[in-house]
Amino acid sequence: MAKQSSIQKNLNRKKIVSKFNNKRKALKKMIMQKDLTMEERFKLQSKLNDLPRDSANIRVRNRCEITGRARAVYRKFNLSRIKLRELTMNGSLPGMVKS
């Protein structure tokens, strides 16, 4: 089981990412325009840098929904390999069978 603070920190990051997602995408799209001067692009880049660091999607970690484990998490189920195997063996996941 992961520390509760790590799990909570990741949940807070998810909230911040969803809050700033549209603004971040708009700024990135404007920065990539070819017709901007270097000064305008630099100003837009500084606005992007002014956003919270945790608003970047890359800082969110995939964690197991049950245990909070950060490694070996299957995206399709949001479960770690250990819990996925346990639930499969119990028959709790429909359609999953032992190979």
Short mmCIF file of the C-alpha atoms (twelve columns), coordinates in Angstrom:
data_MODEL
# 
_entry.id   MODEL 
# 
loop_
_atom_site.group_PDB 
_atom_site.id 
_atom_site.type_symbol 
_atom_site.label_atom_id 
_atom_site.label_alt_id 
_atom_site.label_comp_id 
_atom_site.label_asym_id 
_atom_site.label_seq_id 
_atom_site.Cartn_x 
_atom_site.Cartn_y 
_atom_site.Cartn_z 
_atom_site.pdbx_PDB_model_num 
ATOM 1  C CA . MET A 1  0.000   0.000   0.000   1 
ATOM 2  C CA . ALA A 2  1.377   3.382   -0.966  1 
ATOM 3  C CA . LYS A 3  1.579   6.254   1.474   1 
ATOM 4  C CA . GLN A 4  -1.663  8.206   1.706   1 
ATOM 5  C CA . SER A 5  0.221   11.443  1.133   1 
ATOM 6  C CA . SER A 6  1.534   10.159  -2.214  1 
ATOM 7  C CA . ILE A 7  -1.940  9.124   -3.316  1 
ATOM 8  C CA . GLN A 8  -3.444  12.445  -2.217  1 
ATOM 9  C CA . LYS A 9  -0.679  14.428  -3.903  1 
ATOM 10 C CA . ASN A 10 -1.395  12.623  -7.170  1 
ATOM 11 C CA . LEU A 11 -5.139  13.325  -6.859  1 
ATOM 12 C CA . ASN A 12 -4.417  17.020  -6.301  1 
ATOM 13 C CA . ARG A 13 -2.227  17.021  -9.407  1 
ATOM 14 C CA . LYS A 14 -5.058  15.483  -11.442 1 
ATOM 15 C CA . LYS A 15 -7.385  18.287  -10.317 1 
ATOM 16 C CA . ILE A 16 -4.849  20.980  -11.211 1 
ATOM 17 C CA . VAL A 17 -4.212  19.397  -14.623 1 
ATOM 18 C CA . SER A 18 -7.922  19.367  -15.447 1 
ATOM 19 C CA . LYS A 19 -8.275  22.963  -14.251 1 
ATOM 20 C CA . PHE A 20 -5.482  24.368  -16.445 1 
ATOM 21 C CA . ASN A 21 -5.739  21.945  -19.376 1 
ATOM 22 C CA . ASN A 22 -7.552  24.276  -21.802 1 
ATOM 23 C CA . LYS A 23 -5.367  27.278  -21.007 1 
ATOM 24 C CA . ARG A 24 -2.207  25.231  -21.382 1 
ATOM 25 C CA . LYS A 25 -3.295  23.784  -24.746 1 
ATOM 26 C CA . ALA A 26 -4.241  27.220  -26.068 1 
ATOM 27 C CA . LEU A 27 -0.869  28.696  -25.096 1 
ATOM 28 C CA . LYS A 28 1.023   25.809  -26.678 1 
ATOM 29 C CA . LYS A 29 -0.997  26.132  -29.868 1 
ATOM 30 C CA . MET A 30 -0.275  29.872  -30.054 1 
ATOM 31 C CA . ILE A 31 3.443   29.310  -29.409 1 
ATOM 32 C CA . MET A 32 3.656   26.857  -32.312 1 
ATOM 33 C CA . GLN A 33 2.285   29.367  -34.841 1 
ATOM 34 C CA . LYS A 34 4.857   30.170  -37.524 1 
ATOM 35 C CA . ASP A 35 3.872   33.795  -38.111 1 
ATOM 36 C CA . LEU A 36 4.763   35.024  -34.589 1 
ATOM 37 C CA . THR A 37 7.838   37.105  -33.914 1 
ATOM 38 C CA . MET A 38 10.422  35.927  -31.420 1 
ATOM 39 C CA . GLU A 39 9.327   38.559  -28.870 1 
ATOM 40 C CA . GLU A 40 5.679   37.479  -29.024 1 
ATOM 41 C CA . ARG A 41 6.672   33.847  -28.766 1 
ATOM 42 C CA . PHE A 42 8.893   34.639  -25.781 1 
ATOM 43 C CA . LYS A 43 6.003   36.418  -24.016 1 
ATOM 44 C CA . LEU A 44 3.709   33.455  -24.611 1 
ATOM 45 C CA . GLN A 45 6.397   31.100  -23.364 1 
ATOM 46 C CA . SER A 46 6.756   33.120  -20.166 1 
ATOM 47 C CA . LYS A 47 2.960   32.940  -19.661 1 
ATOM 48 C CA . LEU A 48 3.194   29.179  -20.050 1 
ATOM 49 C CA . ASN A 49 6.013   29.109  -17.505 1 
ATOM 50 C CA . ASP A 50 3.880   31.136  -15.069 1 
ATOM 51 C CA . LEU A 51 1.312   28.321  -14.887 1 
ATOM 52 C CA . PRO A 52 1.687   25.970  -11.910 1 
ATOM 53 C CA . ARG A 53 4.265   23.258  -12.377 1 
ATOM 54 C CA . ASP A 54 1.727   20.583  -11.449 1 
ATOM 55 C CA . SER A 55 -0.580  21.687  -14.269 1 
ATOM 56 C CA . ALA A 56 1.539   19.663  -16.714 1 
ATOM 57 C CA . ASN A 57 0.000   16.290  -17.510 1 
ATOM 58 C CA . ILE A 58 3.406   14.604  -17.379 1 
ATOM 59 C CA . ARG A 59 3.530   15.054  -13.585 1 
ATOM 60 C CA . VAL A 60 0.484   12.831  -12.990 1 
ATOM 61 C CA . ARG A 61 1.416   9.269   -12.097 1 
ATOM 62 C CA . ASN A 62 -0.719  6.256   -13.015 1 
ATOM 63 C CA . ARG A 63 -1.581  4.530   -9.748  1 
ATOM 64 C CA . CYS A 64 -3.551  1.433   -8.825  1 
ATOM 65 C CA . GLU A 65 -7.084  2.345   -7.744  1 
ATOM 66 C CA . ILE A 66 -7.054  -0.189  -4.909  1 
ATOM 67 C CA . THR A 67 -3.548  -0.080  -3.450  1 
ATOM 68 C CA . GLY A 68 -2.052  3.131   -4.814  1 
ATOM 69 C CA . ARG A 69 0.920   1.231   -6.233  1 
ATOM 70 C CA . ALA A 70 2.711   3.330   -8.853  1 
ATOM 71 C CA . ARG A 71 4.563   0.661   -10.812 1 
ATOM 72 C CA . ALA A 72 3.230   -2.015  -13.179 1 
ATOM 73 C CA . VAL A 73 -0.209  -0.400  -13.517 1 
ATOM 74 C CA . TYR A 74 -2.369  -1.486  -16.448 1 
ATOM 75 C CA . ARG A 75 -4.031  1.589   -17.953 1 
ATOM 76 C CA . LYS A 76 -7.078  -0.279  -19.190 1 
ATOM 77 C CA . PHE A 77 -8.046  -1.368  -15.676 1 
ATOM 78 C CA . ASN A 78 -6.194  1.184   -13.494 1 
ATOM 79 C CA . LEU A 79 -4.985  -1.768  -11.444 1 
ATOM 80 C CA . SER A 80 -1.526  -3.011  -10.585 1 
ATOM 81 C CA . ARG A 81 -0.406  -6.371  -11.925 1 
ATOM 82 C CA . ILE A 82 -0.795  -7.899  -8.470  1 
ATOM 83 C CA . LYS A 83 -4.400  -6.801  -7.904  1 
ATOM 84 C CA . LEU A 84 -5.280  -7.569  -11.519 1 
ATOM 85 C CA . ARG A 85 -4.110  -11.147 -11.023 1 
ATOM 86 C CA . GLU A 86 -5.951  -11.491 -7.698  1 
ATOM 87 C CA . LEU A 87 -9.231  -10.186 -9.102  1 
ATOM 88 C CA . THR A 88 -8.881  -12.361 -12.194 1 
ATOM 89 C CA . MET A 89 -8.325  -15.484 -10.109 1 
ATOM 90 C CA . ASN A 90 -11.378 -14.632 -7.977  1 
ATOM 91 C CA . GLY A 91 -13.483 -14.152 -11.100 1 
ATOM 92 C CA . SER A 92 -14.237 -10.525 -10.227 1 
ATOM 93 C CA . LEU A 93 -13.194 -9.189  -13.632 1 
ATOM 94 C CA . PRO A 94 -15.624 -10.307 -16.341 1 
ATOM 95 C CA . GLY A 95 -13.971 -11.660 -19.467 1 
ATOM 96 C CA . MET A 96 -10.576 -12.192 -17.843 1 
ATOM 97 C CA . VAL A 97 -9.390  -15.792 -17.675 1 
ATOM 98 C CA . LYS A 98 -6.157  -17.473 -16.721 1 
ATOM 99 C CA . SER A 99 -4.045  -18.033 -19.818 1 
# 
